[in-house]
Structures are given as C-alpha cells and as structure tokens.
Amino acid sequence: MLNRYDRPPPMAGEAEVKFLDGDFRIVRPGAFVRCAVTGVPIPLEELKYWSVDFQEAYSSPEAVLRRLNPQQAK
C-alpha cells in the first residue's frame, strides 16, 4: 500500500490523447505529447494549448498562431 509520500514511477514515452473542449482524455498513458508545429515534447502536466478540430497539441501561443496562420510565420 502506498502512503501519500510514495509515488508510482512516472510513465515514460509519448502519450496518446483525445483533445476535448477545455479538457483532454488520455487514451494511451505516457509522460508527454509532441507539439504539432515544433515537435517539442510537452509534459502532460504542462499541456495548455491544443486544437479540438485538428486533434493537435501546441507548446505555446506562438505555435498556435503559426499553425493557424502559416503565411504570417514566414
């Protein structure tokens, strides 16, 4: 039995996530997802930006803008 100070080891590898409005559901456990624009790994506990329509994660607001406005990113 685990007490409150014992934590299970973190999940390694990339997670598979279903992005919902205002939340997400983990389909396959893992430690991170990748930004669809930059390819940077994003730890799940730091995931803040995603698209429900594209089912993609983004590392920053700038990455979202680059995805939505590719002509302005140049």
PyMOL commands that set and color helices and strands:
alter all, ss='L'
color gray80, all
select helices_A, chain A and resi 44-46+61-68
alter helices_A, ss='H'
color red, helices_A
select strands_A, chain A and resi 16-20+23-28+32-34+41-43+49-51+56-58
alter strands_A, ss='S'
color yellow, strands_A
deselect
rebuild
show_as cartoon
